[in-house]
Amino acid sequence: MITVLAPILGFATQAALYYLLVFSSFHAVLLMFAVPELWQHWRMAADEHLQRLLASEALPPLSLLMPAHNEEVTIVANVLSLLTLEYPALEVVVVNDGSSDRTMAQLIQAFDLYEVPPASTLRVPSQPVRAYYRSRRYSRLLVLNKVNGGKADSLNAAMNAARHPFVVAVDADTVLEPDALLRLARPFLLEHNIAAVGGTVRVVNGCTVRFGRVITARVASDWLVGAQVVEYLRAFLFGRMGWNRLGGNLIISGAFGLFRKEYLQAIGGYRAGNITEDMELVIRLHRYLAEQGIAATLPFIPDPVAWTEVPSTLRVLAQQRQRWHRGLIASLIEHRDMLFNPRYGRIGTLVMPYYLFGEMLAPVVELLGWGFLALGLFLGGDVRDYALLFLVVGYGYMLTLTWLALIMEEVSFRRYSARGDFLRLLGFAVVEGTVFRLVTLGFRLQGLWQYLRGHTGWGRMVRQGMRQSTGDADASTSR
């Protein structure tokens, strides 16, 4: 029996090994392409002429869209932080999405709101808006009080009410850096054919926040959060930057993205009830641009930064990763006619096939690889050698790439300035590439099983809250 199984297992282990080798090497290619991208953006960010333009009226007017549901504790501070962002022509549209707490009452009291006539042209469908409010204190602010319909539905309602031709979608718990919008709008000064722009999302857990601003950026000591810090840095620094030169990004984070409003309206806005509305929206946008023959790009730029809270418990992380994988599968299956289709350019022939084989099917291949590894160690011989190579390639190769991405972060942006944070990141990279990867492998497999069973639940993100500073002294002693 063992004699019969050995060649079969040897072939299967070889196949799993080659799979990991191909896709790990593709990540290396993304890293190589990310280096010149990073250098180019770093030089532009330091250009004095561009800095003057960013402070001028040449920037496109933006409408900042923020859905909020049961956010009474933090809603006032969050809205204030958006109203005080550095941007010359900015409108802030806050949507109270049928909150059952005092979110609306807090907004009315803090910003001295008064009801105004409907300020919406129905371009995309949404749940009914009960009332529109303006502020006597802040002319930039518009507040909608609507029937509950979820995040995507709230963004559609906000987009209908927005006055400006460009919209930025942010989460209610997202912390933007003061100049984030100035940097996010930079591509529009350099290139005309821009459909959307994505910026960097970083992990706020462990950082000190005061009045909606990150005062001190630190790497959390918790292994689960620390592994996600590493994961986010790798994904944004060389993942999405590398895709800029290989056909464009398939994801613009729902926590921080800028879009040309006319294109969003043309594709019907966000789809209410979709569990990964950001990825699905971008795929539809790519489809629309290709089918209409519009030569517009969706670049990612690294220096506009938004900070968001990530799961700090395994239970919440499980719900998040299961939902992400179900959403990935649903989006790829719904738009399967784009796969390998040259009509959609490199999005169809390169980007979507990568997400199919390198992301959607990766948990299954990796699970099989672990099974082959166990059997190979038991059988010995060539099968064992291939099994050990599977382990080295699958984990050692990616760990090396992750360390290189962290070095890129340290050399270029160095957001974590405290001594020891960089060493902590290097240590968490080992955790992320081993323990965390195995944990999320299980969650993604659960997501696949849930999809096959027709599960459509969203899951609940239970947040621990950001570490708040009460004064300058707190910020200075928290290093």
C-alpha positions as CSV (number, residue, x, y, z in Angstrom):
1,M,0.0,0.0,0.0
2,I,2.8,2.4,0.9
3,T,4.6,1.5,-2.3
4,V,1.6,2.5,-4.3
5,L,0.9,5.7,-2.4
6,A,4.5,7.0,-2.4
7,P,4.6,8.1,-6.1
8,I,1.1,9.6,-5.9
9,L,2.0,11.5,-2.7
10,G,5.3,12.5,-4.2
11,F,3.5,14.0,-7.3
12,A,0.9,15.7,-5.1
13,T,3.5,17.2,-2.8
14,Q,5.5,18.4,-5.8
15,A,2.4,20.1,-7.2
16,A,1.7,21.9,-3.9
17,L,5.4,22.9,-3.7
18,Y,5.3,24.4,-7.2
19,Y,2.1,26.2,-6.5
20,L,3.6,27.9,-3.4
21,L,6.8,28.6,-5.3
22,V,5.0,30.2,-8.2
23,F,2.8,32.5,-6.0
24,S,5.6,33.3,-3.6
25,S,7.7,34.3,-6.5
26,F,4.8,36.4,-7.8
27,H,4.8,38.2,-4.5
28,A,8.5,38.8,-5.0
29,V,7.7,40.4,-8.3
30,L,5.1,42.6,-6.6
31,L,7.8,43.7,-4.1
32,M,10.3,44.5,-6.9
33,F,7.7,46.7,-8.7
34,A,6.7,48.3,-5.5
35,V,10.2,49.7,-4.9
36,P,10.3,52.2,-7.9
37,E,6.6,53.1,-7.1
38,L,7.5,53.9,-3.5
39,W,10.5,56.0,-4.7
40,Q,8.4,57.9,-7.2
41,H,5.7,58.7,-4.6
42,W,8.3,59.6,-2.0
43,R,10.0,62.1,-4.4
44,M,6.6,63.6,-5.4
45,A,5.5,64.0,-1.7
46,A,8.7,66.1,-1.1
47,D,8.3,68.3,-4.2
48,E,7.9,71.9,-3.2
49,H,6.0,72.9,-6.3
50,L,3.5,70.1,-5.7
51,Q,3.2,71.1,-2.0
52,R,2.1,74.6,-3.2
53,L,-0.4,73.1,-5.5
54,L,-1.8,71.0,-2.8
55,A,-2.5,74.1,-0.7
56,S,-4.2,75.9,-3.6
57,E,-7.6,75.9,-5.2
58,A,-6.5,73.5,-7.9
59,L,-7.6,70.5,-5.9
60,P,-10.9,68.9,-6.8
61,P,-13.8,69.5,-4.3
62,L,-14.5,66.5,-2.2
63,S,-17.5,65.2,-0.4
64,L,-16.6,63.0,2.6
65,L,-19.2,60.3,3.2
66,M,-19.4,58.7,6.7
67,P,-22.1,56.2,7.7
68,A,-22.8,55.8,11.4
69,H,-24.9,53.3,13.3
70,N,-25.0,53.3,17.1
71,E,-21.9,55.4,17.5
72,E,-23.1,57.7,20.3
73,V,-19.9,57.4,22.3
74,T,-17.5,58.5,19.6
75,I,-19.6,60.2,16.9
76,V,-18.9,63.8,18.0
77,A,-15.1,63.4,18.2
78,N,-15.1,61.5,14.9
79,V,-17.1,64.1,13.0
80,L,-15.0,66.9,14.5
81,S,-11.8,65.2,13.3
82,L,-13.2,65.1,9.7
83,L,-14.4,68.8,9.8
84,T,-10.9,69.9,10.8
85,L,-9.0,68.0,8.0
86,E,-6.7,70.1,5.9
87,Y,-8.5,70.5,2.6
88,P,-9.7,73.7,0.9
89,A,-13.0,72.5,-0.7
90,L,-14.6,69.8,1.6
91,E,-18.1,68.8,2.5
92,V,-18.7,66.2,5.2
93,V,-21.9,64.1,4.8
94,V,-22.7,62.1,7.9
95,V,-25.5,59.5,7.7
96,N,-27.2,58.3,10.8
97,D,-28.3,54.8,9.7
98,G,-31.3,54.2,11.9
99,S,-29.3,54.2,15.1
100,S,-31.2,52.9,18.2
101,D,-29.0,54.8,20.6
102,R,-28.4,58.6,21.0
103,T,-26.2,59.0,18.0
104,M,-28.6,61.5,16.3
105,A,-29.3,63.4,19.5
106,Q,-25.5,63.8,20.1
107,L,-25.1,65.2,16.6
108,I,-28.0,67.7,17.0
109,Q,-26.7,68.9,20.3
110,A,-23.0,69.1,19.5
111,F,-23.3,70.7,16.1
112,D,-26.4,72.8,16.6
113,L,-28.2,71.1,13.7
114,Y,-31.4,72.4,12.1
115,E,-33.6,70.7,9.6
116,V,-33.4,71.8,6.0
117,P,-35.4,70.9,2.8
118,P,-34.3,67.6,1.1
119,A,-30.9,68.0,-0.4
120,S,-30.8,64.9,-2.6
121,T,-31.2,63.9,-6.2
122,L,-32.0,60.2,-6.3
123,R,-29.4,58.7,-8.6
124,V,-28.9,55.4,-6.8
125,P,-31.4,53.6,-4.6
126,S,-31.4,53.8,-0.8
127,Q,-33.7,53.5,2.1
128,P,-35.8,56.6,2.8
129,V,-34.2,59.6,4.4
130,R,-36.3,60.9,7.3
131,A,-34.7,64.4,7.5
132,Y,-31.7,66.5,6.3
133,Y,-29.8,68.8,8.7
134,R,-27.3,71.6,8.4
135,S,-25.1,72.9,11.2
136,R,-25.1,76.5,12.5
137,R,-21.5,76.1,13.6
138,Y,-19.9,74.3,10.6
139,S,-21.0,75.1,7.1
140,R,-19.2,72.1,5.8
141,L,-21.5,69.6,7.6
142,L,-24.6,67.9,6.2
143,V,-26.3,65.2,8.3
144,L,-28.8,62.7,7.0
145,N,-31.2,60.8,9.4
146,K,-32.4,57.7,7.5
147,V,-34.1,54.3,7.9
148,N,-31.6,51.6,8.7
149,G,-30.2,49.9,5.5
150,G,-26.6,49.0,6.3
151,K,-23.3,50.6,5.3
152,A,-23.6,50.3,1.5
153,D,-27.2,51.7,1.6
154,S,-26.0,54.7,3.7
155,L,-23.2,55.4,1.3
156,N,-25.7,55.5,-1.5
157,A,-27.9,58.0,0.4
158,A,-24.8,60.1,1.2
159,M,-23.7,60.0,-2.4
160,N,-27.2,61.2,-3.6
161,A,-26.9,64.2,-1.2
162,A,-23.3,65.0,-1.9
163,R,-22.7,68.3,-3.8
164,H,-19.2,67.6,-5.1
165,P,-18.0,65.5,-8.1
166,F,-15.6,63.4,-6.0
167,V,-16.5,61.4,-3.0
168,V,-14.4,59.8,-0.2
169,A,-15.9,56.9,1.7
170,V,-14.7,56.4,5.3
171,D,-15.9,54.3,8.3
172,A,-17.2,56.0,11.4
173,D,-14.3,54.6,13.4
174,T,-11.6,55.5,10.9
175,V,-9.0,58.1,12.0
176,L,-7.6,60.1,9.1
177,E,-4.3,61.9,9.3
178,P,-4.7,65.7,9.0
179,D,-3.2,65.9,5.4
180,A,-4.6,62.5,4.2
181,L,-7.1,64.1,1.8
182,L,-4.5,66.4,0.4
183,R,-2.3,63.5,-0.4
184,L,-5.2,61.3,-1.6
185,A,-6.2,63.9,-4.2
186,R,-2.6,64.3,-5.5
187,P,-3.1,62.0,-8.6
188,F,-5.8,64.3,-9.9
189,L,-3.2,67.1,-10.2
190,L,-0.9,64.8,-12.1
191,E,-3.2,62.8,-14.3
192,H,-6.7,63.4,-15.7
193,N,-8.0,59.9,-16.3
194,I,-8.5,58.8,-12.7
195,A,-11.6,56.8,-11.7
196,A,-10.6,56.1,-8.1
197,V,-7.7,56.3,-5.6
198,G,-6.9,54.0,-2.7
199,G,-4.8,55.0,0.3
200,T,-3.0,53.1,3.1
201,V,-4.9,51.7,6.0
202,R,-2.9,51.1,9.2
203,V,-3.7,49.5,12.5
204,V,-4.7,51.9,15.3
205,N,-4.7,49.3,18.1
206,G,-1.9,50.3,20.5
207,C,-1.7,53.8,19.3
208,T,-2.6,56.9,21.3
209,V,-5.5,58.9,19.9
210,R,-6.6,62.4,21.0
211,F,-9.5,64.3,19.5
212,G,-9.7,62.0,16.4
213,R,-5.9,62.2,15.7
214,V,-3.2,59.6,16.2
215,I,-0.8,61.3,18.6
216,T,1.7,58.4,19.1
217,A,1.9,55.5,16.7
218,R,3.0,52.3,18.4
219,V,3.0,48.6,17.6
220,A,0.6,46.8,20.0
221,S,2.2,44.1,22.2
222,D,-0.6,41.6,21.7
223,W,0.4,38.9,19.3
224,L,-2.9,38.8,17.4
225,V,-2.9,42.6,16.8
226,G,0.8,42.7,16.1
227,A,0.5,40.0,13.4
228,Q,-2.2,42.1,11.7
229,V,0.0,45.2,11.8
230,V,2.6,43.2,9.8
231,E,-0.1,41.8,7.5
232,Y,-1.5,45.3,6.7
233,L,2.0,46.7,6.1
234,R,2.9,44.0,3.7
235,A,-0.4,44.1,1.9
236,F,-0.4,47.8,1.3
237,L,3.3,48.5,0.9
238,F,4.2,46.0,-1.7
239,G,1.0,44.2,-2.5
240,R,-1.1,47.1,-3.7
241,M,1.8,49.2,-4.8
242,G,3.1,46.4,-7.0
243,W,-0.3,46.0,-8.6
244,N,-0.1,49.6,-9.8
245,R,2.4,48.4,-12.5
246,L,0.8,45.1,-13.2
247,G,-2.7,46.0,-14.2
248,G,-4.3,47.9,-11.3
249,N,-5.9,47.1,-7.9
250,L,-9.0,44.9,-7.4
251,I,-9.6,46.3,-3.9
252,I,-9.9,49.9,-2.6
253,S,-10.4,49.6,1.1
254,G,-13.9,50.5,2.2
255,A,-12.4,52.4,5.2
256,F,-10.6,54.9,2.9
257,G,-11.1,55.4,-0.8
258,L,-11.7,58.3,-3.2
259,F,-14.0,57.9,-6.3
260,R,-15.3,59.9,-9.2
261,K,-19.0,60.2,-8.3
262,E,-20.3,60.0,-11.9
263,Y,-18.8,56.5,-12.3
264,L,-20.3,55.3,-9.1
265,Q,-23.7,56.5,-10.1
266,A,-23.3,55.0,-13.6
267,I,-22.8,51.5,-12.0
268,G,-25.6,51.9,-9.6
269,G,-23.6,52.7,-6.5
270,Y,-22.9,50.3,-3.7
271,R,-24.9,47.1,-3.5
272,A,-26.8,46.9,-0.2
273,G,-26.4,43.6,1.6
274,N,-23.1,42.7,-0.1
275,I,-20.7,41.4,2.5
276,T,-17.6,42.8,0.8
277,E,-19.0,45.9,-0.8
278,D,-15.6,47.5,-1.4
279,M,-14.2,44.7,-3.6
280,E,-17.4,44.1,-5.4
281,L,-17.7,47.8,-6.2
282,V,-14.2,48.0,-7.7
283,I,-14.8,45.0,-9.9
284,R,-18.0,46.5,-11.3
285,L,-16.1,49.8,-11.8
286,H,-13.4,48.0,-13.8
287,R,-16.0,46.2,-15.8
288,Y,-17.9,49.5,-16.6
289,L,-14.7,51.3,-17.6
290,A,-13.6,48.5,-19.9
291,E,-17.1,48.1,-21.5
292,Q,-17.5,51.8,-22.1
293,G,-13.9,52.2,-23.5
294,I,-12.9,54.6,-20.8
295,A,-9.1,54.7,-20.2
296,A,-9.2,55.6,-16.5
297,T,-7.0,54.1,-13.8
298,L,-7.5,53.2,-10.2
299,P,-4.1,53.8,-8.6
300,F,-3.0,53.1,-5.0
301,I,-0.7,55.7,-3.3
302,P,1.1,54.9,-0.1
303,D,1.3,58.2,1.9
304,P,-2.3,59.1,2.6
305,V,-3.0,57.2,5.8
306,A,-6.1,56.2,7.6
307,W,-6.0,54.3,10.9
308,T,-8.6,51.6,11.7
309,E,-9.2,49.2,14.6
310,V,-8.6,45.5,13.8
311,P,-10.0,42.5,15.7
312,S,-8.3,41.8,19.0
313,T,-10.0,38.4,19.7
314,L,-9.9,35.2,17.7
315,R,-13.7,35.1,17.7
316,V,-14.0,38.5,15.9
317,L,-11.1,37.8,13.6
318,A,-12.8,34.5,12.6
319,Q,-16.0,36.4,11.6
320,Q,-14.0,38.9,9.7
321,R,-11.9,36.5,7.7
322,Q,-14.8,34.1,7.0
323,R,-16.8,37.1,5.6
324,W,-13.8,38.3,3.5
325,H,-13.3,34.9,2.0
326,R,-17.0,34.4,1.3
327,G,-17.1,37.8,-0.3
328,L,-14.1,37.0,-2.5
329,I,-15.7,33.8,-3.7
330,A,-19.0,35.5,-4.4
331,S,-17.4,38.4,-6.3
332,L,-15.3,36.2,-8.5
333,I,-18.1,33.8,-9.3
334,E,-20.5,36.6,-10.1
335,H,-18.0,38.2,-12.5
336,R,-16.5,35.0,-13.8
337,D,-17.1,36.1,-17.4
338,M,-14.3,38.6,-16.8
339,L,-11.7,35.9,-16.0
340,F,-9.2,35.3,-18.7
341,N,-11.2,37.7,-20.9
342,P,-8.9,40.0,-22.9
343,R,-11.8,42.5,-23.3
344,Y,-11.1,43.6,-19.7
345,G,-7.3,44.0,-20.2
346,R,-4.9,43.0,-17.5
347,I,-7.8,43.0,-14.9
348,G,-9.3,40.0,-16.7
349,T,-6.1,38.3,-17.9
350,L,-3.9,38.8,-14.8
351,V,-5.4,40.4,-11.7
352,M,-8.6,38.3,-11.4
353,P,-6.9,35.0,-12.3
354,Y,-4.4,35.8,-9.5
355,Y,-7.2,36.3,-7.0
356,L,-8.8,33.1,-8.2
357,F,-5.7,30.9,-7.9
358,G,-3.6,32.8,-5.4
359,E,-6.3,33.9,-2.9
360,M,-9.6,32.0,-3.4
361,L,-8.1,28.5,-3.8
362,A,-5.0,29.1,-1.6
363,P,-6.5,27.7,1.6
364,V,-7.5,24.4,-0.1
365,V,-4.0,24.0,-1.6
366,E,-2.3,24.9,1.7
367,L,-4.5,22.4,3.6
368,L,-3.6,19.7,1.1
369,G,0.0,20.7,1.4
370,W,0.0,20.2,5.2
371,G,-1.6,16.8,4.7
372,F,1.0,15.8,2.3
373,L,3.7,17.1,4.6
374,A,2.4,14.9,7.5
375,L,2.3,11.8,5.2
376,G,5.7,12.7,3.7
377,L,7.3,12.8,7.0
378,F,5.8,9.4,7.8
379,L,6.8,7.8,4.5
380,G,10.3,9.3,4.3
381,G,12.4,9.2,1.1
382,D,11.7,11.7,-1.7
383,V,8.2,12.4,-0.5
384,R,9.7,13.6,2.8
385,D,12.2,15.8,1.0
386,Y,9.4,17.5,-1.1
387,A,7.3,17.9,2.0
388,L,10.2,19.7,3.8
389,L,10.7,21.9,0.8
390,F,7.0,22.8,0.9
391,L,7.5,24.0,4.5
392,V,10.6,26.0,3.6
393,V,9.2,27.6,0.5
394,G,5.7,28.2,1.9
395,Y,6.9,29.9,5.1
396,G,10.6,30.8,4.7
397,Y,10.2,32.5,1.3
398,M,7.2,34.6,2.5
399,L,8.9,35.5,5.8
400,T,11.9,36.9,3.9
401,L,9.6,39.0,1.7
402,T,7.7,40.3,4.7
403,W,11.0,41.3,6.4
404,L,11.9,43.2,3.2
405,A,8.6,45.0,3.3
406,L,9.1,46.0,6.9
407,I,12.6,47.3,6.0
408,M,10.9,49.4,3.2
409,E,8.5,50.8,5.8
410,E,11.4,51.7,8.1
411,V,13.5,53.4,5.4
412,S,10.6,55.3,3.7
413,F,7.9,56.3,6.2
414,R,9.0,55.1,9.6
415,R,5.6,55.8,11.2
416,Y,6.7,53.8,14.3
417,S,9.5,56.0,15.7
418,A,9.8,54.5,19.2
419,R,12.9,52.4,19.9
420,G,12.1,48.7,19.7
421,D,9.0,48.9,17.5
422,F,10.9,47.9,14.4
423,L,12.4,44.9,16.3
424,R,8.9,44.0,17.5
425,L,7.6,44.1,14.0
426,L,10.4,41.7,12.9
427,G,9.4,39.3,15.6
428,F,5.7,39.6,14.8
429,A,6.5,38.8,11.2
430,V,7.6,35.3,12.3
431,V,4.3,35.0,14.3
432,E,2.3,36.2,11.3
433,G,4.0,33.8,8.9
434,T,3.4,30.8,11.1
435,V,0.8,30.8,13.9
436,F,-1.3,33.6,12.5
437,R,-1.2,32.1,9.0
438,L,-2.4,28.7,10.3
439,V,-5.2,30.3,12.3
440,T,-6.5,32.4,9.4
441,L,-6.1,29.3,7.1
442,G,-8.7,27.6,9.3
443,F,-11.0,30.7,9.2
444,R,-10.8,31.0,5.4
445,L,-11.6,27.3,5.0
446,Q,-14.6,27.9,7.3
447,G,-15.6,30.8,5.0
448,L,-15.4,28.5,2.0
449,W,-17.6,25.9,3.7
450,Q,-20.1,28.7,4.7
451,Y,-20.3,29.9,1.1
452,L,-21.0,26.4,-0.1
453,R,-23.8,26.1,2.5
454,G,-25.3,29.4,1.4
455,H,-24.4,31.4,4.6
456,T,-24.8,35.1,4.0
457,G,-24.4,36.6,7.6
458,W,-22.1,39.6,8.1
459,G,-20.8,38.9,11.6
460,R,-20.3,41.5,14.3
461,M,-17.1,43.5,14.8
462,V,-16.8,44.0,18.5
463,R,-14.4,46.9,19.0
464,Q,-12.3,47.4,22.2
465,G,-12.0,51.1,21.5
466,M,-9.0,53.3,20.8
467,R,-6.5,54.3,23.4
468,Q,-7.4,57.9,24.2
469,S,-5.1,60.6,25.4
470,T,-6.4,63.2,27.7
471,G,-3.7,65.7,27.1
472,D,-0.3,66.5,25.8
473,A,1.4,65.0,28.8
474,D,-0.2,61.6,28.1
475,A,1.1,61.7,24.5
476,S,4.6,62.6,25.6
477,T,4.9,59.9,28.2
478,S,3.4,57.1,26.1
479,R,6.5,56.4,24.1
